[in-house]
Amino acid sequence: MLDTLKSTALSSFRSAARSGEFLVTAEVCPPKGGNPEHMLKMAATLKGRVHAVNITDGSRAVLRMSSLIASAILLQHGIEPICQFACRDRNRIGLQADLMGAHALGIHNILALTGDPVKAGDHPDCKGVFDLEAVRLLQVIQKLNLGVDFNEKPLTDGALDLFTGAAVDPQCASWSGLQSRFEKKLAAGAQFFQSQLITDFDKLEKFMDAIASGCNKPILAGIFLLKSAKNAEFINRVVPGVNIPQHIIDRLAQAKEPLEEGMKIAAEQVQTARQLCQGVHMMAVKREDLIAPILDMAGVGVVR
């Protein structure tokens, strides 16, 4: 099995990022259970349309299959994953062990995250670990790539080769906090950034001009498919830091086919983002099959 996984290891995302291509990634949730069929079905619709597929790691602190295992399954099927690693559920020993395993399996794209608080999820009484947070996890991966562990002890069986990214929120209320956190993640070795869902593209433009300018790392704007006005209002209530403008909610409410209107809005946002940054990160919860049509509407063709 290991040879199979290694033989299907892909590198289109890293090479595209470094060559300056317009990047497209998309998010897919692992299954809640042992059957990956639906995940694979959704991911298959993204083949040739995205450079890599993000596999979430306990997003919103909701129990799902291990992101590492789900990423390995995608790789077996010729789909390049970006494996999310959250610090909530593992200490530094567990995180380093899984990162070594990811490298051995041919999973080289990692998104380093702090992780959502456990009280937000479906096991609110469990204990969060948070031995590290995103910046320190990036620092650990930097060390592993150099051939040493957290304690500066040599990796006697070989250094890792991980292409590591981080999250960023250009709509953060604290501008100084946003700049400080971004600079720390850059210094810790982040090679690309994926943003939270963007609703204020003026703030994204300001972030690109005032903070990200000159960093020479790809910034991917988060684009979220809104399925209805009710869906948009729900996101405004439950997702911290997100403020979907009323004119978009009204547009969805007045549409005869709200889902189609949501696709049009997402396509327009992709076109706007294309003028501002080096990529988009597409999110269409439970309707990942609509991402390719949205990209078609936005004029984004097949990726190499």
Contacts in CASP RR format, 6 or more apart in sequence:
PFRMAT RR
TARGET T0000
AUTHOR 0000-0000-0000
METHOD contacts of the structure
MODEL  1
MLDTLKSTALSSFRSAARSGEFLVTAEVCPPKGGNPEHMLKMAATLKGRV
HAVNITDGSRAVLRMSSLIASAILLQHGIEPICQFACRDRNRIGLQADLM
GAHALGIHNILALTGDPVKAGDHPDCKGVFDLEAVRLLQVIQKLNLGVDF
NEKPLTDGALDLFTGAAVDPQCASWSGLQSRFEKKLAAGAQFFQSQLITD
FDKLEKFMDAIASGCNKPILAGIFLLKSAKNAEFINRVVPGVNIPQHIID
RLAQAKEPLEEGMKIAAEQVQTARQLCQGVHMMAVKREDLIAPILDMAGV
GVVR
2 104 0 8 1.000
2 105 0 8 1.000
4 76 0 8 1.000
5 72 0 8 1.000
5 75 0 8 1.000
5 76 0 8 1.000
5 105 0 8 1.000
5 106 0 8 1.000
6 105 0 8 1.000
6 106 0 8 1.000
8 75 0 8 1.000
8 76 0 8 1.000
8 78 0 8 1.000
9 75 0 8 1.000
9 106 0 8 1.000
9 107 0 8 1.000
9 108 0 8 1.000
10 75 0 8 1.000
10 78 0 8 1.000
10 80 0 8 1.000
11 80 0 8 1.000
11 108 0 8 1.000
12 51 0 8 1.000
12 52 0 8 1.000
12 80 0 8 1.000
12 303 0 8 1.000
12 304 0 8 1.000
13 23 0 8 1.000
13 25 0 8 1.000
13 51 0 8 1.000
13 52 0 8 1.000
13 80 0 8 1.000
13 82 0 8 1.000
13 109 0 8 1.000
13 163 0 8 1.000
14 108 0 8 1.000
14 109 0 8 1.000
14 163 0 8 1.000
16 23 0 8 1.000
16 51 0 8 1.000
16 303 0 8 1.000
16 304 0 8 1.000
17 23 0 8 1.000
17 51 0 8 1.000
17 163 0 8 1.000
17 191 0 8 1.000
17 192 0 8 1.000
17 218 0 8 1.000
17 278 0 8 1.000
20 218 0 8 1.000
20 278 0 8 1.000
21 51 0 8 1.000
21 278 0 8 1.000
21 303 0 8 1.000
21 304 0 8 1.000
22 274 0 8 1.000
22 278 0 8 1.000
22 279 0 8 1.000
22 300 0 8 1.000
23 51 0 8 1.000
23 192 0 8 1.000
23 218 0 8 1.000
23 220 0 8 1.000
23 278 0 8 1.000
23 279 0 8 1.000
23 280 0 8 1.000
24 49 0 8 1.000
24 50 0 8 1.000
24 51 0 8 1.000
24 279 0 8 1.000
24 280 0 8 1.000
24 282 0 8 1.000
24 295 0 8 1.000
24 300 0 8 1.000
24 303 0 8 1.000
25 50 0 8 1.000
25 51 0 8 1.000
25 52 0 8 1.000
25 53 0 8 1.000
25 54 0 8 1.000
25 82 0 8 1.000
25 194 0 8 1.000
25 220 0 8 1.000
25 280 0 8 1.000
25 281 0 8 1.000
25 282 0 8 1.000
26 46 0 8 1.000
26 49 0 8 1.000
26 50 0 8 1.000
26 53 0 8 1.000
26 54 0 8 1.000
26 281 0 8 1.000
26 282 0 8 1.000
26 283 0 8 1.000
26 284 0 8 1.000
26 288 0 8 1.000
26 291 0 8 1.000
27 53 0 8 1.000
27 54 0 8 1.000
27 56 0 8 1.000
27 281 0 8 1.000
27 282 0 8 1.000
27 283 0 8 1.000
27 288 0 8 1.000
28 39 0 8 1.000
28 42 0 8 1.000
28 43 0 8 1.000
28 46 0 8 1.000
28 53 0 8 1.000
28 54 0 8 1.000
28 55 0 8 1.000
28 56 0 8 1.000
28 288 0 8 1.000
29 39 0 8 1.000
29 55 0 8 1.000
29 56 0 8 1.000
29 59 0 8 1.000
29 64 0 8 1.000
29 285 0 8 1.000
30 36 0 8 1.000
30 39 0 8 1.000
30 55 0 8 1.000
30 56 0 8 1.000
30 64 0 8 1.000
30 65 0 8 1.000
30 66 0 8 1.000
30 67 0 8 1.000
30 69 0 8 1.000
30 70 0 8 1.000
31 37 0 8 1.000
31 38 0 8 1.000
31 39 0 8 1.000
31 64 0 8 1.000
31 65 0 8 1.000
31 70 0 8 1.000
32 62 0 8 1.000
32 63 0 8 1.000
32 64 0 8 1.000
32 65 0 8 1.000
33 64 0 8 1.000
33 65 0 8 1.000
34 65 0 8 1.000
36 65 0 8 1.000
36 70 0 8 1.000
36 73 0 8 1.000
39 70 0 8 1.000
39 73 0 8 1.000
39 74 0 8 1.000
40 73 0 8 1.000
40 74 0 8 1.000
40 77 0 8 1.000
41 289 0 8 1.000
42 288 0 8 1.000
42 289 0 8 1.000
43 53 0 8 1.000
43 74 0 8 1.000
43 77 0 8 1.000
43 79 0 8 1.000
43 288 0 8 1.000
44 77 0 8 1.000
44 79 0 8 1.000
45 288 0 8 1.000
45 289 0 8 1.000
45 291 0 8 1.000
45 292 0 8 1.000
46 53 0 8 1.000
46 79 0 8 1.000
46 288 0 8 1.000
46 291 0 8 1.000
46 292 0 8 1.000
47 78 0 8 1.000
47 79 0 8 1.000
48 302 0 8 1.000
48 303 0 8 1.000
49 291 0 8 1.000
49 292 0 8 1.000
49 295 0 8 1.000
49 300 0 8 1.000
49 301 0 8 1.000
49 302 0 8 1.000
49 303 0 8 1.000
50 282 0 8 1.000
50 291 0 8 1.000
50 303 0 8 1.000
51 80 0 8 1.000
51 303 0 8 1.000
52 80 0 8 1.000
52 81 0 8 1.000
52 82 0 8 1.000
52 109 0 8 1.000
53 74 0 8 1.000
53 79 0 8 1.000
53 80 0 8 1.000
53 81 0 8 1.000
53 82 0 8 1.000
54 81 0 8 1.000
54 82 0 8 1.000
54 84 0 8 1.000
54 111 0 8 1.000
54 194 0 8 1.000
54 281 0 8 1.000
55 67 0 8 1.000
55 70 0 8 1.000
55 71 0 8 1.000
55 74 0 8 1.000
55 81 0 8 1.000
55 82 0 8 1.000
55 83 0 8 1.000
55 84 0 8 1.000
56 64 0 8 1.000
56 67 0 8 1.000
56 84 0 8 1.000
57 67 0 8 1.000
57 83 0 8 1.000
57 84 0 8 1.000
57 85 0 8 1.000
57 86 0 8 1.000
57 113 0 8 1.000
57 115 0 8 1.000
58 64 0 8 1.000
58 67 0 8 1.000
58 86 0 8 1.000
58 88 0 8 1.000
58 89 0 8 1.000
58 115 0 8 1.000
58 116 0 8 1.000
59 84 0 8 1.000
59 116 0 8 1.000
60 116 0 8 1.000
60 120 0 8 1.000
60 121 0 8 1.000
61 88 0 8 1.000
61 115 0 8 1.000
61 116 0 8 1.000
61 117 0 8 1.000
61 118 0 8 1.000
61 119 0 8 1.000
61 120 0 8 1.000
61 121 0 8 1.000
61 122 0 8 1.000
61 123 0 8 1.000
61 124 0 8 1.000
62 121 0 8 1.000
62 122 0 8 1.000
63 122 0 8 1.000
63 123 0 8 1.000
64 70 0 8 1.000
67 83 0 8 1.000
67 84 0 8 1.000
67 85 0 8 1.000
68 83 0 8 1.000
68 98 0 8 1.000
68 101 0 8 1.000
68 102 0 8 1.000
68 105 0 8 1.000
68 107 0 8 1.000
70 81 0 8 1.000
71 81 0 8 1.000
71 82 0 8 1.000
71 83 0 8 1.000
71 102 0 8 1.000
71 105 0 8 1.000
71 107 0 8 1.000
72 105 0 8 1.000
72 107 0 8 1.000
74 80 0 8 1.000
74 81 0 8 1.000
75 81 0 8 1.000
75 105 0 8 1.000
75 106 0 8 1.000
75 107 0 8 1.000
80 109 0 8 1.000
81 107 0 8 1.000
81 109 0 8 1.000
82 109 0 8 1.000
82 110 0 8 1.000
82 111 0 8 1.000
83 102 0 8 1.000
83 107 0 8 1.000
83 109 0 8 1.000
83 110 0 8 1.000
83 111 0 8 1.000
84 110 0 8 1.000
84 111 0 8 1.000
84 113 0 8 1.000
85 95 0 8 1.000
85 98 0 8 1.000
85 99 0 8 1.000
85 110 0 8 1.000
85 111 0 8 1.000
85 112 0 8 1.000
85 113 0 8 1.000
85 137 0 8 1.000
86 113 0 8 1.000
86 114 0 8 1.000
86 115 0 8 1.000
86 116 0 8 1.000
87 95 0 8 1.000
87 113 0 8 1.000
87 114 0 8 1.000
87 115 0 8 1.000
87 129 0 8 1.000
87 130 0 8 1.000
87 131 0 8 1.000
87 132 0 8 1.000
87 133 0 8 1.000
87 134 0 8 1.000
87 136 0 8 1.000
87 137 0 8 1.000
88 114 0 8 1.000
88 115 0 8 1.000
88 116 0 8 1.000
88 117 0 8 1.000
88 118 0 8 1.000
88 128 0 8 1.000
88 129 0 8 1.000
88 130 0 8 1.000
89 128 0 8 1.000
89 129 0 8 1.000
90 98 0 8 1.000
90 129 0 8 1.000
90 131 0 8 1.000
91 129 0 8 1.000
91 131 0 8 1.000
91 132 0 8 1.000
92 131 0 8 1.000
92 132 0 8 1.000
92 140 0 8 1.000
92 150 0 8 1.000
95 131 0 8 1.000
95 132 0 8 1.000
95 137 0 8 1.000
95 140 0 8 1.000
96 140 0 8 1.000
96 144 0 8 1.000
96 149 0 8 1.000
96 150 0 8 1.000
99 110 0 8 1.000
99 140 0 8 1.000
99 141 0 8 1.000
99 144 0 8 1.000
99 160 0 8 1.000
99 162 0 8 1.000
100 144 0 8 1.000
100 155 0 8 1.000
100 160 0 8 1.000
101 107 0 8 1.000
102 108 0 8 1.000
102 110 0 8 1.000
102 162 0 8 1.000
103 160 0 8 1.000
103 161 0 8 1.000
103 162 0 8 1.000
108 161 0 8 1.000
108 162 0 8 1.000
108 163 0 8 1.000
109 162 0 8 1.000
109 163 0 8 1.000
109 165 0 8 1.000
110 141 0 8 1.000
110 162 0 8 1.000
110 163 0 8 1.000
110 164 0 8 1.000
110 165 0 8 1.000
111 164 0 8 1.000
111 165 0 8 1.000
111 166 0 8 1.000
111 167 0 8 1.000
111 194 0 8 1.000
112 134 0 8 1.000
112 137 0 8 1.000
112 138 0 8 1.000
112 141 0 8 1.000
112 164 0 8 1.000
112 165 0 8 1.000
112 166 0 8 1.000
112 190 0 8 1.000
113 134 0 8 1.000
113 137 0 8 1.000
113 166 0 8 1.000
113 167 0 8 1.000
114 130 0 8 1.000
114 133 0 8 1.000
114 134 0 8 1.000
114 137 0 8 1.000
115 134 0 8 1.000
117 128 0 8 1.000
118 124 0 8 1.000
118 126 0 8 1.000
118 127 0 8 1.000
118 128 0 8 1.000
132 140 0 8 1.000
134 166 0 8 1.000
134 167 0 8 1.000
134 185 0 8 1.000
135 181 0 8 1.000
135 184 0 8 1.000
135 185 0 8 1.000
135 188 0 8 1.000
136 188 0 8 1.000
138 164 0 8 1.000
138 165 0 8 1.000
138 166 0 8 1.000
138 185 0 8 1.000
138 188 0 8 1.000
138 189 0 8 1.000
138 190 0 8 1.000
139 188 0 8 1.000
139 189 0 8 1.000
140 150 0 8 1.000
141 160 0 8 1.000
141 162 0 8 1.000
141 164 0 8 1.000
141 189 0 8 1.000
142 164 0 8 1.000
142 188 0 8 1.000
142 189 0 8 1.000
143 149 0 8 1.000
143 150 0 8 1.000
143 152 0 8 1.000
144 155 0 8 1.000
144 159 0 8 1.000
144 160 0 8 1.000
144 162 0 8 1.000
145 159 0 8 1.000
145 160 0 8 1.000
145 161 0 8 1.000
145 162 0 8 1.000
146 159 0 8 1.000
147 154 0 8 1.000
147 155 0 8 1.000
147 158 0 8 1.000
147 159 0 8 1.000
147 160 0 8 1.000
148 154 0 8 1.000
148 155 0 8 1.000
149 155 0 8 1.000
163 191 0 8 1.000
163 192 0 8 1.000
164 189 0 8 1.000
164 190 0 8 1.000
164 191 0 8 1.000
165 190 0 8 1.000
165 191 0 8 1.000
165 192 0 8 1.000
165 193 0 8 1.000
165 194 0 8 1.000
166 185 0 8 1.000
166 190 0 8 1.000
166 192 0 8 1.000
166 193 0 8 1.000
166 194 0 8 1.000
167 193 0 8 1.000
167 194 0 8 1.000
167 195 0 8 1.000
167 196 0 8 1.000
168 178 0 8 1.000
168 181 0 8 1.000
168 182 0 8 1.000
168 185 0 8 1.000
168 193 0 8 1.000
168 194 0 8 1.000
168 195 0 8 1.000
168 196 0 8 1.000
168 207 0 8 1.000
168 219 0 8 1.000
169 178 0 8 1.000
169 195 0 8 1.000
169 196 0 8 1.000
169 241 0 8 1.000
170 178 0 8 1.000
170 195 0 8 1.000
170 198 0 8 1.000
170 203 0 8 1.000
170 204 0 8 1.000
170 206 0 8 1.000
170 207 0 8 1.000
170 208 0 8 1.000
171 196 0 8 1.000
171 198 0 8 1.000
171 199 0 8 1.000
171 200 0 8 1.000
171 203 0 8 1.000
171 204 0 8 1.000
171 241 0 8 1.000
171 242 0 8 1.000
171 243 0 8 1.000
172 178 0 8 1.000
172 241 0 8 1.000
173 241 0 8 1.000
178 207 0 8 1.000
178 211 0 8 1.000
179 210 0 8 1.000
179 211 0 8 1.000
182 193 0 8 1.000
182 211 0 8 1.000
182 212 0 8 1.000
185 193 0 8 1.000
186 215 0 8 1.000
186 217 0 8 1.000
190 217 0 8 1.000
191 217 0 8 1.000
192 217 0 8 1.000
192 218 0 8 1.000
192 219 0 8 1.000
192 220 0 8 1.000
193 212 0 8 1.000
193 217 0 8 1.000
193 218 0 8 1.000
193 219 0 8 1.000
193 220 0 8 1.000
194 220 0 8 1.000
194 222 0 8 1.000
194 281 0 8 1.000
195 204 0 8 1.000
195 219 0 8 1.000
195 220 0 8 1.000
195 221 0 8 1.000
195 222 0 8 1.000
195 281 0 8 1.000
196 222 0 8 1.000
196 241 0 8 1.000
196 242 0 8 1.000
197 222 0 8 1.000
197 223 0 8 1.000
197 224 0 8 1.000
197 235 0 8 1.000
197 239 0 8 1.000
197 242 0 8 1.000
197 283 0 8 1.000
198 204 0 8 1.000
198 221 0 8 1.000
198 222 0 8 1.000
198 223 0 8 1.000
198 269 0 8 1.000
198 273 0 8 1.000
199 242 0 8 1.000
199 243 0 8 1.000
199 244 0 8 1.000
199 245 0 8 1.000
199 248 0 8 1.000
200 243 0 8 1.000
200 245 0 8 1.000
201 269 0 8 1.000
201 272 0 8 1.000
201 273 0 8 1.000
201 276 0 8 1.000
204 221 0 8 1.000
204 273 0 8 1.000
204 276 0 8 1.000
204 277 0 8 1.000
205 276 0 8 1.000
208 219 0 8 1.000
208 276 0 8 1.000
208 277 0 8 1.000
212 219 0 8 1.000
212 277 0 8 1.000
218 277 0 8 1.000
218 278 0 8 1.000
218 279 0 8 1.000
219 277 0 8 1.000
219 278 0 8 1.000
219 279 0 8 1.000
220 277 0 8 1.000
220 278 0 8 1.000
220 279 0 8 1.000
220 280 0 8 1.000
220 281 0 8 1.000
221 269 0 8 1.000
221 273 0 8 1.000
221 276 0 8 1.000
221 277 0 8 1.000
221 279 0 8 1.000
221 280 0 8 1.000
221 281 0 8 1.000
222 273 0 8 1.000
222 280 0 8 1.000
222 281 0 8 1.000
222 282 0 8 1.000
222 283 0 8 1.000
223 266 0 8 1.000
223 269 0 8 1.000
223 270 0 8 1.000
223 273 0 8 1.000
223 280 0 8 1.000
223 281 0 8 1.000
223 282 0 8 1.000
223 283 0 8 1.000
223 294 0 8 1.000
224 235 0 8 1.000
224 266 0 8 1.000
224 283 0 8 1.000
224 284 0 8 1.000
225 262 0 8 1.000
225 263 0 8 1.000
225 266 0 8 1.000
225 282 0 8 1.000
225 283 0 8 1.000
225 284 0 8 1.000
225 285 0 8 1.000
225 287 0 8 1.000
225 290 0 8 1.000
225 291 0 8 1.000
225 294 0 8 1.000
226 232 0 8 1.000
226 235 0 8 1.000
226 244 0 8 1.000
226 248 0 8 1.000
226 252 0 8 1.000
226 262 0 8 1.000
226 265 0 8 1.000
226 266 0 8 1.000
227 258 0 8 1.000
227 259 0 8 1.000
227 262 0 8 1.000
227 287 0 8 1.000
228 252 0 8 1.000
228 258 0 8 1.000
228 259 0 8 1.000
229 249 0 8 1.000
229 250 0 8 1.000
229 252 0 8 1.000
229 253 0 8 1.000
229 258 0 8 1.000
231 252 0 8 1.000
232 244 0 8 1.000
232 248 0 8 1.000
232 249 0 8 1.000
232 252 0 8 1.000
233 244 0 8 1.000
233 249 0 8 1.000
235 242 0 8 1.000
235 244 0 8 1.000
236 242 0 8 1.000
236 243 0 8 1.000
236 244 0 8 1.000
248 265 0 8 1.000
251 261 0 8 1.000
251 265 0 8 1.000
252 258 0 8 1.000
252 261 0 8 1.000
252 262 0 8 1.000
252 265 0 8 1.000
255 261 0 8 1.000
255 262 0 8 1.000
259 287 0 8 1.000
259 290 0 8 1.000
263 290 0 8 1.000
263 293 0 8 1.000
263 294 0 8 1.000
263 297 0 8 1.000
264 297 0 8 1.000
266 282 0 8 1.000
266 284 0 8 1.000
266 294 0 8 1.000
266 298 0 8 1.000
267 294 0 8 1.000
267 295 0 8 1.000
267 297 0 8 1.000
267 298 0 8 1.000
267 299 0 8 1.000
268 298 0 8 1.000
270 280 0 8 1.000
270 282 0 8 1.000
270 294 0 8 1.000
270 295 0 8 1.000
270 298 0 8 1.000
270 300 0 8 1.000
271 298 0 8 1.000
271 299 0 8 1.000
273 279 0 8 1.000
273 280 0 8 1.000
274 280 0 8 1.000
274 298 0 8 1.000
274 300 0 8 1.000
280 300 0 8 1.000
282 291 0 8 1.000
282 294 0 8 1.000
282 295 0 8 1.000
284 290 0 8 1.000
284 291 0 8 1.000
284 294 0 8 1.000
295 301 0 8 1.000
END
